[in-house]
Amino acid sequence: YHDELYDPFEEEVLELINDALEKHDVIAVVSHNPELTDLCNEISDKEIDNIPTSAYVILECEDEEVEEDSCKVVDFAYPKREDIAVQIDQ
C-alpha cells in the first residue's frame, strides 16, 4: 500500500513502479481514475479511453525502466466486454 497511489502524480507512480520492478518480475498497480487510465496511456503502446471499475490491463515491459511508450498492452478486460462476458442462466 502506498498513499501516492490514491491521488497520484504520474512521476511518483512511475518511481514506485520502477522501484518495485527492481525487486520483482511482476507487479500489480491498483489505483483510481482518471490517473490510472492516463498512466496506462502514457507508458503503453495503445490508447485506452477509460479503464472502468473492475477492469484490468496487463502490460508487458521489456525495458529495464518503465517510461513513456515502453510497454505493450497484452490484455484489457472489463465486466461489460461482450467477447469475454459470461452469461449465467437463472
Secondary structure, DSSP 8 states (H G I E B T S, - for coil): --GGGTS--HHHHHHHHHHHHHH-S-------TTHHHHHHHHHBSS--S---TT-EEEEEE-SSS--TT-EEEEEEE-TT-TTT------
